[in-house]
């Protein structure tokens, strides 16, 4: 009975948030907040691919999920996240929906620049992932194992980058 009550309460927290126009296909896509497994399955079925983009807000404990043809910047704008807040307080990434879970495979392209501030934020985000700040995503069917390994690699790269820069 307790598990059934917990399941119902979890479903009540799920909500359709808004929709966004894909910058790639110009189709409107739904953005979900804390989606259920079924909502994610429906999203990827409608999209025709098993990839999604998401933004996890660690302060609000909300995850916004859309098809992967919706850019992170569009999701952030459509759900009302200011650019600085988005950059400093969220984990924006991509994942593959497989076996009922989203396997997190990467983070946003914003981190592909070797600017010192961006690299420091990536290092901070990597530590947040490793230290479990985003473990709450597991209740929304996210698997973080792969990205934790990537985070460790990024930290090593960034530490070497700054060591070489100061040498």
Steps between C-alpha positions, in 0.01 A plus 500: 500500500784743588674442164173562316451828689857606421444419132182710489668793675790483256260507205326805643830691486534429127379771274503612141673835513484661159601437146785638298566535132793289390775711348594200288167372364266795578255254660350571838622267772372452853717582800424292809589567862603196704354264239386146562648207308183490286526871414860455393407195292217698336737791432761284323231308311353824365847635417608176333839491674600379844701812590397784728639826631445599859573772751523392865450784748679397819345775712138434402549123456329516161609344175367635170506246216439548126586325175863544398412732213415773753810693604585545869484877457143470366394274787652745752326796340164321475501393865617841619859432605718811484831448318725547806280278720488239222878499467582497872224284656403236250631191328400514135566179314392238252406139541372188331176342612570128528349224712269749672776740609676804364869414479670838535769516234620862488449856615420811303731631226555817704798323653681445169683833539835522679425831672618495861158587651326233294760238592470589870120460482543164323741391774248609766215318321715189468563498876127557563418193291768284667401614850136412442336843468296363210427150634136608549464461121490124550142527628411634154660205319841651432818288508812705581770229493643592158508876562672448837792340314505788254497747791811335648677525162405868467634583846835340412511692169414833665752454780771428239388798290537745790823335621653544151367856480671604825825312431 
